[in-house]
Amino acid sequence: MKVTINRSVLELVEGDITLQDTEAIVNAANPSLLGGGGVDGAIHRAGGPQILEECKAIGGCPTGEARITGGGRLKARYVIHAVGPVYKDGRQREPDLLAGAYWSSLELASRNKIKTVAFPAISTGVYGYPMEAAAEVALTTVRRYLEGHSEIQQVRFVLFGRMSYEVFERVLRTMKETGPLKKRGWT
Ligand code: ADP
C-alpha cells in the first residue's frame, strides 16, 4: 500500500529490511548499540563488523532517540539506530518514547540529506509493544514529519510477516479514510 503526503511517498511492504535499497535503513536497536537479536542481529550479520565498530565509538543511545552509522556491506549507505521503549503497560511514556525514536530517525535523515528511509516496526518484537498500538504511533509520527519536511521523498515500512503488514495496512487505511486527514493533502 502506498499513500502520498504532500510531495512524499509513504509505503508499506512485507519483507526483510536488510535487503532494502533505500539510502538509509533503520535498526530497532537497544540503548547499548552493541547489537542484539531480531532485526538488530540481522542488520549486523548482513552489514558486517564495520557497523558494530562505529556503534562502539558512539557509545550508546538513550531510549526515544537515534544515532547514525554507515551501512557497511548493506545496499543502504546508512543505518540509523533507533531505540524504542520496552513495553510495560502503556503508561510509562511508551507512546512518547516510540514517537521519539521515529522522529529522531527522520531528523537524522534530514540532517544527512538522506531522501529515502526504510523502517521496521520498532519495539514490536522482543520489546513487546502491541502491533496495532505501535502502528498507530509509527504512522502518525511519520505522517506528521512528512507534512513539514518534503526533503524526505520516501518512507517505507518493511513489515516482517503477513500479520504485521496487515495490521499496518489497516491502520494506514483508517487514517487515510477518516476524519481530518482527508483535508491534509493525502492521495
Ligand atoms: P525490538 O527489540 O525493538 O522489539 P525486534 O528486532 O525484536 O526489536 O523486533 C522489531 C520488529 O522487527 C518485529 O516486528 C520483528 O518481527 C521485525 N523483524 C525481525 N527481523 C526483521 C527483518 N529482517 N526485517 C524487518 N523486520 C524484522
Residues whose N, C-alpha, C, O or C-beta is under 5 A from the ligand:
A	BS01	ADP	G15 D16 I17 T18 A28 G37 G38 V39 D40 A42 G84 P120 A121 I122 S123 T124 G125 V126 Y127 G128 V158 F160
